[in-house]
Amino acid sequence: MSNNLAQKLRCGTQQAHTAAENVGFMKCFVKGVVDRDCFAKFLGNLYYVYSELEAALEHHKDHSLIGPLYFRELNRKANLEKDLKFYYGSNWREQITPSKAAQTYIARLHELSAIEPELLIGHAYTRYMGDLSGGQMLQKVVQSVLKLSAYEGTSFYNFEQIPDKRAFKEKYRQALDSLPIDDATADQIVAEANNAFRLNMQMVQELEETLIQAIGPMMFNSLTNTNNLGSTEVNKT
């Protein structure tokens, strides 16, 4: 019997999803304004977030609710390592540190792993389904603007073990709907997915100062002065 968690997550996070797309950094990104250093910092923060998330999911892979959603082919940490080596060189670990917002994000994942691991589902859904959907469009933007070939510098977006993304997302939604959860737990997972969007937005907003320094305040303001109705939402199929 389906618990409709996939639909609850989709509907329950639509406002947060649109708000995330309207963060200045992302509006510039979608319009093809990508600064190489800024993007590298973005990936550096994601490296720390995914390292924490994937360690937590691995730790709880035998949990009755996390187990059915534990797919190793989704893991991004190794791909992010490739990208960071591309941008920073072989000593990349010595050159990056998590930003303040990234540290807050990581702390929340650590807290959930310790006390409410089932709520990690909200974070996994938000991150991975976004990467498999709108993230694929963002990869093409970066590749074009920074003149990169194949997935050079954008391995983060390359799910080499998932050739059919649409089919995989359907499989993931079916796994969500098959979880043995009650309405209260489902509501908590949706609330945490919204929290995941908020934490990600804070992390991205921190990068705006770097972007403004790169492109200038006038350009930034002209690119961000209108609201988006949710351009990547249409790709979330």
C-alpha positions in Angstrom: 0.0 0.0 0.0 1.4 3.4 -1.0 2.0 6.1 1.6 2.2 8.8 -1.1 5.5 10.1 0.4 6.9 10.9 -3.0 3.9 13.1 -3.9 3.9 14.7 -0.4 7.6 15.6 -0.8 7.0 17.0 -4.3 4.0 19.1 -3.3 5.3 20.0 0.1 8.6 21.4 -1.2 7.4 23.3 -4.2 7.5 26.7 -2.5 11.0 26.0 -1.1 12.1 24.8 -4.5 11.0 28.0 -6.2 12.5 30.1 -3.5 15.8 28.3 -4.0 15.8 29.1 -7.7 15.3 32.7 -6.9 18.4 33.1 -4.8 20.6 35.6 -6.7 23.5 33.1 -7.2 21.2 30.5 -8.8 19.4 33.1 -11.0 22.8 34.2 -12.4 23.8 30.5 -12.8 20.7 29.6 -14.8 21.3 32.6 -17.0 24.8 31.5 -17.8 26.8 33.8 -15.5 29.2 31.4 -13.8 32.5 32.5 -12.3 35.0 29.7 -12.2 36.4 30.5 -8.7 32.8 30.8 -7.3 31.8 27.5 -8.8 34.8 25.8 -7.4 33.9 27.2 -3.9 30.3 25.9 -4.5 31.7 22.4 -5.2 34.0 22.6 -2.2 31.0 23.2 0.1 29.1 20.4 -1.5 32.0 18.0 -1.0 31.7 18.5 2.8 27.9 18.2 2.7 27.8 15.0 0.6 30.7 13.5 2.7 28.5 13.9 5.8 25.3 12.8 4.2 26.7 9.7 2.5 28.6 8.6 5.6 25.3 8.9 7.5 23.3 6.9 4.9 26.0 4.3 4.8 26.0 4.0 8.6 22.2 3.5 8.6 21.8 1.4 5.5 20.3 -1.4 7.6 17.7 1.0 9.0 14.2 -0.2 8.0 13.4 3.2 6.4 16.8 4.2 5.0 17.7 0.8 3.6 15.2 0.8 0.8 16.5 4.2 -0.3 20.2 3.4 -0.1 21.6 3.4 -3.6 25.4 3.6 -3.9 25.1 4.8 -7.5 23.8 8.1 -6.2 27.0 8.8 -4.2 28.6 12.1 -5.2 31.7 12.3 -2.9 34.1 10.6 -5.3 32.9 12.7 -8.3 33.3 15.9 -6.3 36.9 14.8 -5.4 37.6 14.6 -9.2 36.2 18.1 -9.7 38.1 19.6 -6.8 41.3 18.1 -8.1 40.5 19.7 -11.5 40.0 23.2 -10.1 42.5 23.2 -7.3 45.1 20.6 -8.3 46.3 17.6 -6.4 46.6 19.4 -3.1 43.0 20.5 -3.2 42.3 19.3 0.4 44.7 21.9 1.7 42.9 24.7 -0.2 39.3 24.2 0.8 37.3 24.6 4.0 33.6 24.5 4.6 31.9 27.9 4.8 29.9 28.9 7.9 26.6 27.9 6.3 28.1 24.6 5.1 29.2 23.9 8.7 25.6 24.5 9.9 24.3 22.2 7.2 26.8 19.5 8.1 26.0 19.9 11.8 22.3 19.2 11.1 23.1 16.1 9.1 25.3 14.9 12.0 22.6 15.6 14.5 19.9 13.7 12.5 22.2 10.7 12.1 22.6 10.5 15.8 19.0 11.1 16.9 16.5 10.8 14.0 18.1 9.0 11.1 14.8 8.6 9.3 14.7 12.3 8.6 17.9 12.0 6.5 15.4 10.8 3.8 14.3 14.5 3.4 17.9 15.5 2.7 18.6 12.6 0.4 15.5 13.3 -1.6 16.2 17.0 -1.9 19.8 16.6 -2.9 19.8 13.6 -5.2 16.5 14.2 -7.0 17.6 17.8 -7.6 21.0 16.6 -9.0 19.2 14.1 -11.3 16.8 16.8 -12.5 17.7 20.5 -12.7 21.3 19.6 -11.9 21.6 18.2 -15.4 20.7 21.5 -16.9 23.2 23.3 -14.7 25.9 21.0 -15.9 25.3 22.1 -19.5 25.5 25.7 -18.4 28.8 25.3 -16.6 30.3 23.2 -19.5 29.3 25.9 -22.0 30.4 29.0 -20.0 33.7 27.6 -18.7 34.4 25.8 -22.0 34.8 22.4 -20.5 34.8 19.1 -22.4 32.6 16.2 -21.4 32.3 16.1 -17.6 35.7 17.7 -17.0 35.2 19.9 -13.9 31.5 18.9 -13.7 31.7 15.2 -12.6 29.4 16.1 -9.8 26.5 16.1 -12.2 27.6 12.8 -13.9 25.7 9.8 -12.7 27.7 7.3 -14.8 26.0 4.3 -13.1 22.5 5.6 -13.8 22.1 5.7 -17.6 18.3 6.1 -17.5 17.7 9.0 -15.0 13.9 9.1 -15.6 13.5 5.4 -14.9 15.7 5.7 -11.8 13.8 8.6 -10.4 10.6 6.6 -10.8 12.2 3.7 -9.0 13.3 6.1 -6.2 9.7 7.4 -5.9 8.3 3.9 -5.7 10.8 3.1 -2.9 9.7 6.3 -1.1 6.0 5.2 -1.4 6.8 1.7 -0.2 8.2 2.8 3.1 6.3 1.6 6.2 5.6 5.0 7.7 2.7 6.9 9.3 1.4 10.3 8.4 3.3 12.0 11.3 6.6 10.6 10.1 5.9 11.6 6.5 5.1 15.1 7.6 8.4 15.2 9.5 10.3 14.1 6.5 8.7 16.7 4.3 9.5 19.4 6.9 13.1 18.2 6.9 13.2 18.3 3.1 12.2 22.0 3.4 14.9 22.5 5.9 17.4 21.0 3.4 16.3 23.6 0.9 16.8 26.3 3.5 20.2 25.1 4.4 21.3 24.9 0.8 20.0 28.4 0.1 22.0 29.8 3.0 25.1 28.1 1.6 24.5 29.5 -1.9 23.7 33.0 -0.6 27.1 33.1 1.1 28.7 32.8 -2.4 27.0 35.9 -3.8 29.6 38.3 -2.4 32.3 36.4 -4.3 30.1 36.4 -7.5 29.4 40.2 -7.2 33.1 40.8 -6.9 33.6 38.8 -10.1 30.8 40.3 -12.2 30.1 43.7 -10.5 27.0 44.8 -8.6 25.3 46.4 -11.6 25.4 43.1 -13.6 24.3 41.1 -10.5 21.4 43.4 -9.9 20.2 43.3 -13.5 20.3 39.5 -13.6 18.5 39.1 -10.3 15.8 41.8 -10.3 12.9 39.6 -11.5 11.5 36.6 -9.9 11.5 33.1 -11.4 8.4 31.0 -11.4 10.4 27.8 -11.1 12.2 27.1 -14.3 13.8 23.8 -13.2 10.6 22.6 -11.6 9.4 21.6 -15.1 12.4 19.3 -15.5 11.5 17.5 -12.3 9.8 14.6 -14.0 
